Amino acid sequence: MGKLYRKEDLIKDLKEIGVKQGDLLHMKVSMKAIGNVEGGAQTLLDALLETIGPEGTLISDAFVSVYPLPMTPDQEKIIADDLAFSYAGAFANAMVKHPDMKRSRHPIQKFAAIGKRAEEFCYAHTYESGGYDLLDKMSVAGGVNLTIGEKVAGVGTTHVAIDILGFKRKQLNTGALYKDLDGSVKLAKVNWNGGCAHGFPKFIPLYYEKGAVLGSGKVGDAIGLYTSMKKTLEIEIETLKNNPQFFLCDDKACYSCQMTWEHSPKKRIKFYFNWLKKNFKTLSFSRIKTLKKTIS
Ligand SMILES: [Zn+2]
């Protein structure tokens, strides 16, 4: 059993990294990496809200699942609303359950926000504004990334950089149902780039090298990284301009990175070979059917 962390311990760690009153924070958190927290994700959320105070704003992605189209009858029963569960983990869902939480109006890329500017950012984020436009707006407004845990998927502005540079990819045929303002149920198809986030942490050494890191240190057992969103975005744009493959992950069986982008290697036979090799043990008819349905 490791150390038991209490709210006061986490507040001390957050302050040491540089988190302060009035911060506009974009969060990516691995609770598992932090270790044993008394009260779990709710305690970390309380610690953060106390550290940034009433002038601060906390924003986390709290996206909801999409499904290959056409959906199965069971999937058609799932209709995301503002309180919908997110696959983004325990911390994101603790935010969703908070009484002061606002959720972005986007039907799928539903950020959760608490604090002074929560309403403003969530209201502006819609299906029409794009999947990651909220992060672009945060970087302009002086936002700061706080990532806790080494394995969290980068800082998020990488998605904005990819959009700004106009990288193209083959859209996966997926979507989800949601309730429109007038109460009618509609289908939102995935129309943003998204992409595999396993390659995004490759940028982290560059953030250090090029001055995006405002602070770093332990949060519980995890590494906390506190970076300027404006700077991380600048570094990502500059790097990807010179090397558009930089954000692709190293997994040769990753369909998203190997096959879907205009800059992907797209070696079809090699990809299927690697995919089969990786998935051999868990291979089933339904898995192959899902892969086929997603990519066709
Ligand atoms: Zn990948």
Boltz pocket constraint, residues with backbone or C-beta under 6 A from the ligand:
constraints:
  - pocket:
      binder: B
      contacts: [[A, 196], [A, 197], [A, 198], [A, 199], [A, 248], [A, 249], [A, 250], [A, 251], [A, 254], [A, 255], [A, 256], [A, 257], [A, 258]]
      max_distance: 6.0
